[in-house]
């Protein structure tokens, strides 16, 4: 049976504040790739349509799906893109009423009790990890068997009542899962941001699921529906890497785990196996301040890891404690220093506008970013994601403004900032103060002698200037 899996239309350029279509920062959606692999293992025909990477809008996507000859359309849904996902479901049903429209993804995991009422055009939901439940559902449709007795499905019964079946047990041994169906991805459409990668073609990969910390109050992983942490064996990961390099020609891998640097023994074994393969790849990873060690980072660097991401988030201990990051400012300083001692580039993220934060505290965060001096710093506003543990407290201490799909513009401001305009200006100020420092400029000029770095700086500068030139929120309101 034929199934089409869809990432719904979304303007990624607008999400990062760019007026032109972005060529960088578009990465393959691994979730639907895992589903596709599970379906192909059972003999089904699968098509994968990643509308944002194609630059397709609603009508073009819906027309393609309706003409695809598929029996089931599976839509992947993030909360930030839920409106687009609902619109796509309606458009598909309007064109092809007999097609079964299914939906999964993080938004479904968090809000499956309400989605079928919000969007009646959706037939069935798959909260949580759905490789097994969705594949069993498609098997049942293909065989003409009833599927409302399956585990892990949310549906309407005969009188329209929403029914939530018991969840499908989690796959504890991730080695049992078939890696994403990479042959379904158009490889030339995906390219990382300049801070994320330097060799092409590149791709992303997961060695684990869940977050080993799972306590940050602003994150979905800190909510009750966050998945427990599990990790693949090093041997299983190397097998996938071998396929990516030898069969598909990838030269760089970005490990997209919430925290790659969890267990020093696992990392050491992985690096030993990777060295033994002599694959000549470079790679990047994400770490956590509490778990990185100098021996671990040096071992990673010796095996080709040249860049690590650390979520530092804020430069005030008060805000770190508020959101339960689980580390101190001194530990953050040490983690950055250790990565640099291991000769790695450091990417760091900082969030401005947490509830109760003041402009003066935001200034402390900017000064802290300049002090620890990562190679790349990203300053983003705090967004109140529905269902996260910090949501209720945030709304008591501030207010939302209409969402506009721009992740770099605030959609919330704490009362202590006084207005959304103050926070918007502070974000632009952060980028100016960090990237226009004489120390940073001098370091950048020195590294321009490396061709790969010069290209990355050129691309990154283009986005920086776009961010600096765009109107403030107040300017937009005044001209509306």
VENQUITA-V907770 format. One record per residue. N is the residue number from 0. RES is the residue in one small letter. PHI is phi in degrees with one decimal (* if undefined). Layout:
BEGIN
N&RES&PHI, N&RES&PHI
END
This chain:
BEGIN
0&x&*, 1&x&-95.4, 2&x&-129.4, 3&x&-113.4, 4&x&-107.0, 5&x&-129.1, 6&x&-95.3, 7&x&-67.7, 8&x&-56.6, 9&x&-159.9, 10&x&-84.9, 11&x&-62.5, 12&x&-60.8, 13&x&-64.2, 14&x&-63.3, 15&x&-110.1, 16&x&78.4, 17&x&-103.3, 18&x&-80.6, 19&x&-103.4, 20&x&-64.6, 21&x&-79.3, 22&x&-98.7, 23&x&-104.3, 24&x&83.8, 25&x&-99.5, 26&x&-122.0, 27&x&-66.0, 28&x&-80.1, 29&x&-72.2, 30&x&-57.6, 31&x&-69.6, 32&x&-65.9, 33&x&-65.0, 34&x&-62.0, 35&x&-60.6, 36&x&-63.8, 37&x&-63.6, 38&x&-69.6, 39&x&-64.7, 40&x&-59.0, 41&x&-97.7, 42&x&91.5, 43&x&-85.8, 44&x&-95.7, 45&x&-126.9, 46&x&-120.4, 47&x&-114.4, 48&x&-119.7, 49&x&-99.8, 50&x&-60.7, 51&x&-61.0, 52&x&-69.4, 53&x&-80.8, 54&x&75.9, 55&x&-87.7, 56&x&-94.2, 57&x&-60.7, 58&x&-66.2, 59&x&-62.9, 60&x&-66.1, 61&x&-64.3, 62&x&-61.1, 63&x&-63.9, 64&x&-63.5, 65&x&-62.8, 66&x&-91.4, 67&x&-76.8, 68&x&77.8, 69&x&-80.9, 70&x&-88.5, 71&x&-123.8, 72&x&-111.8, 73&x&-105.3, 74&x&-105.2, 75&x&-88.4, 76&x&-133.9, 77&x&-95.8, 78&x&-59.8, 79&x&-65.3, 80&x&-114.6, 81&x&-62.7, 82&x&-60.8, 83&x&-65.7, 84&x&-66.2, 85&x&-63.7, 86&x&-59.9, 87&x&-65.8, 88&x&-59.4, 89&x&-63.6, 90&x&-67.4, 91&x&-65.8, 92&x&-64.1, 93&x&-65.5, 94&x&-92.2, 95&x&-146.8, 96&x&-62.4, 97&x&-83.7, 98&x&-74.4, 99&x&-79.3, 100&x&-105.5, 101&x&-111.7, 102&x&-142.8, 103&x&-145.1, 104&x&113.1, 105&x&-57.6, 106&x&-64.9, 107&x&-68.1, 108&x&-58.4, 109&x&-82.8, 110&x&-130.3, 111&x&-65.1, 112&x&-67.3, 113&x&-111.5, 114&x&-65.0, 115&x&-65.7, 116&x&-76.4, 117&x&-71.4, 118&x&-139.1, 119&x&-61.9, 120&x&-70.7, 121&x&-82.8, 122&x&-90.0, 123&x&-154.0, 124&x&-119.1, 125&x&-131.9, 126&x&-71.3, 127&x&76.8, 128&x&-76.3, 129&x&-115.8, 130&x&-56.5, 131&x&-78.4, 132&x&-65.0, 133&x&-70.1, 134&x&-65.8, 135&x&-65.6, 136&x&-63.6, 137&x&-65.6, 138&x&-57.4, 139&x&-66.5, 140&x&-60.9, 141&x&-64.0, 142&x&-88.2, 143&x&73.9, 144&x&-94.3, 145&x&-66.2, 146&x&-120.5, 147&x&-75.4, 148&x&-98.0, 149&x&-73.3, 150&x&-77.6, 151&x&82.4, 152&x&-116.1, 153&x&-123.9, 154&x&-154.1, 155&x&-101.7, 156&x&-85.4, 157&x&-59.6, 158&x&-96.9, 159&x&89.1, 160&x&-74.9, 161&x&-76.2, 162&x&-116.5, 163&x&-112.9, 164&x&-70.0, 165&x&-55.7, 166&x&-69.0, 167&x&-70.7, 168&x&-57.2, 169&x&-64.5, 170&x&-76.9, 171&x&-77.3, 172&x&-96.0, 173&x&-65.5, 174&x&-63.9, 175&x&-77.9, 176&x&-84.4, 177&x&-73.5, 178&x&-59.1, 179&x&-51.8, 180&x&-76.2, 181&x&-63.3, 182&x&-66.2, 183&x&-87.6, 184&x&-91.4, 185&x&-75.0, 186&x&-57.5, 187&x&-74.4, 188&x&-86.4, 189&x&-110.3, 190&x&-153.8, 191&x&-74.9, 192&x&-63.5, 193&x&-59.4, 194&x&-78.7, 195&x&-93.9, 196&x&-159.6, 197&x&-136.9, 198&x&-116.5, 199&x&-133.1, 200&x&-73.1, 201&x&-130.6, 202&x&-151.5, 203&x&-109.2, 204&x&-153.2, 205&x&-115.6, 206&x&-105.6, 207&x&-152.1, 208&x&-132.5, 209&x&82.7, 210&x&-113.1, 211&x&-68.6, 212&x&-93.1, 213&x&53.8, 214&x&-125.7, 215&x&-63.4, 216&x&-73.6, 217&x&-91.8, 218&x&-113.5, 219&x&-62.6, 220&x&-64.7, 221&x&-83.0, 222&x&-84.8, 223&x&-67.9, 224&x&-99.6, 225&x&-66.4, 226&x&-82.4, 227&x&-66.2, 228&x&-76.1, 229&x&-140.9, 230&x&-135.6, 231&x&-70.6, 232&x&-73.7, 233&x&-56.3, 234&x&-62.7, 235&x&-64.8, 236&x&-64.9, 237&x&-63.2, 238&x&-60.7, 239&x&-66.8, 240&x&-61.4, 241&x&-58.4, 242&x&-65.9, 243&x&-61.1, 244&x&-84.0, 245&x&-73.4, 246&x&-93.1, 247&x&-112.9, 248&x&80.5, 249&x&-74.1, 250&x&-114.4, 251&x&-146.4, 252&x&-126.8, 253&x&-105.0, 254&x&-80.2, 255&x&-101.4, 256&x&-60.2, 257&x&-58.0, 258&x&-152.4, 259&x&-73.1, 260&x&-94.2, 261&x&-95.6, 262&x&-126.5, 263&x&-63.7, 264&x&-66.9, 265&x&-60.1, 266&x&-62.3, 267&x&-63.7, 268&x&-63.0, 269&x&-58.2, 270&x&-66.2, 271&x&-59.8, 272&x&-65.9, 273&x&-64.4, 274&x&-61.3, 275&x&-63.5, 276&x&-76.2, 277&x&51.8, 278&x&-89.4, 279&x&55.9, 280&x&-116.9, 281&x&-108.5, 282&x&-154.9, 283&x&-131.4, 284&x&-153.2, 285&x&-110.9, 286&x&-127.7, 287&x&-133.8, 288&x&-51.8, 289&x&-75.7, 290&x&-114.1, 291&x&-74.0, 292&x&-131.2, 293&x&-64.1, 294&x&-59.4, 295&x&-63.0, 296&x&-66.1, 297&x&-65.1, 298&x&-66.0, 299&x&-63.2, 300&x&-61.9, 301&x&-65.4, 302&x&-103.0, 303&x&111.0, 304&x&-82.2, 305&x&-113.9, 306&x&-149.7, 307&x&-132.2, 308&x&-102.5, 309&x&-128.9, 310&x&-85.7, 311&x&-81.6, 312&x&71.7, 313&x&-155.7, 314&x&-105.6, 315&x&-125.0, 316&x&-64.8, 317&x&-60.7, 318&x&-73.5, 319&x&-58.3, 320&x&-69.5, 321&x&-58.9, 322&x&-92.6, 323&x&59.0, 324&x&-72.4, 325&x&84.7, 326&x&-146.4, 327&x&-105.6, 328&x&-61.1, 329&x&-66.3, 330&x&-64.9, 331&x&-64.8, 332&x&-58.2, 333&x&-64.6, 334&x&-61.6, 335&x&-63.7, 336&x&-62.5, 337&x&-64.4, 338&x&-63.1, 339&x&-67.5, 340&x&-63.2, 341&x&-80.5, 342&x&67.5, 343&x&-104.4, 344&x&-71.1, 345&x&-121.3, 346&x&-101.4, 347&x&-136.8, 348&x&-110.3, 349&x&-135.1, 350&x&-116.7, 351&x&-110.6, 352&x&97.9, 353&x&-60.9, 354&x&-57.3, 355&x&76.0, 356&x&-67.8, 357&x&-109.5, 358&x&-57.0, 359&x&-66.3, 360&x&-69.7, 361&x&-61.9, 362&x&-61.9, 363&x&-61.9, 364&x&-63.5, 365&x&-63.7, 366&x&-63.2, 367&x&-65.9, 368&x&-59.5, 369&x&-66.1, 370&x&-66.6, 371&x&-75.7, 372&x&58.2, 373&x&-66.4, 374&x&-69.9, 375&x&-137.5, 376&x&-124.5, 377&x&-120.6, 378&x&-111.5, 379&x&-128.1, 380&x&-77.9, 381&x&-72.6, 382&x&-106.5, 383&x&-84.3, 384&x&-77.4, 385&x&-57.8, 386&x&89.1, 387&x&-79.5, 388&x&-60.7, 389&x&-86.6, 390&x&-59.3, 391&x&-61.6, 392&x&-63.5, 393&x&-59.3, 394&x&-72.5, 395&x&-74.8, 396&x&-109.4, 397&x&-178.6, 398&x&-147.0, 399&x&-84.0, 400&x&-122.3, 401&x&-55.8, 402&x&-73.0, 403&x&-128.6, 404&x&67.6, 405&x&-104.6, 406&x&-67.7, 407&x&-91.2, 408&x&-102.8, 409&x&-67.4, 410&x&-112.4, 411&x&-151.2, 412&x&-141.5, 413&x&-72.5, 414&x&-55.2, 415&x&-67.9, 416&x&-86.3, 417&x&86.6, 418&x&-161.0, 419&x&-67.3, 420&x&-65.5, 421&x&-62.2, 422&x&-67.4, 423&x&-59.6, 424&x&-68.0, 425&x&-64.6, 426&x&-64.4, 427&x&-65.4, 428&x&-61.2, 429&x&-60.7, 430&x&-64.6, 431&x&-65.2, 432&x&-66.8, 433&x&-77.6, 434&x&-86.1, 435&x&-102.2, 436&x&-68.6, 437&x&-54.6, 438&x&-62.5, 439&x&-70.1, 440&x&-62.5, 441&x&-63.0, 442&x&-64.2, 443&x&-64.9, 444&x&-61.2, 445&x&-63.6, 446&x&-81.9, 447&x&-65.4, 448&x&-66.8, 449&x&-91.0, 450&x&-55.9, 451&x&-65.7, 452&x&-73.7, 453&x&-60.5, 454&x&-64.4, 455&x&-65.7, 456&x&-65.2, 457&x&-62.2, 458&x&-67.0, 459&x&-62.1, 460&x&-64.0, 461&x&-62.1, 462&x&-68.7, 463&x&-62.4, 464&x&-65.3, 465&x&-61.5, 466&x&-63.8, 467&x&-70.8, 468&x&-85.5, 469&x&-69.9, 470&x&-66.1, 471&x&-74.1, 472&x&-58.3, 473&x&-62.5, 474&x&-58.3, 475&x&-66.8, 476&x&-66.2, 477&x&-66.4, 478&x&-89.3, 479&x&-72.7
END
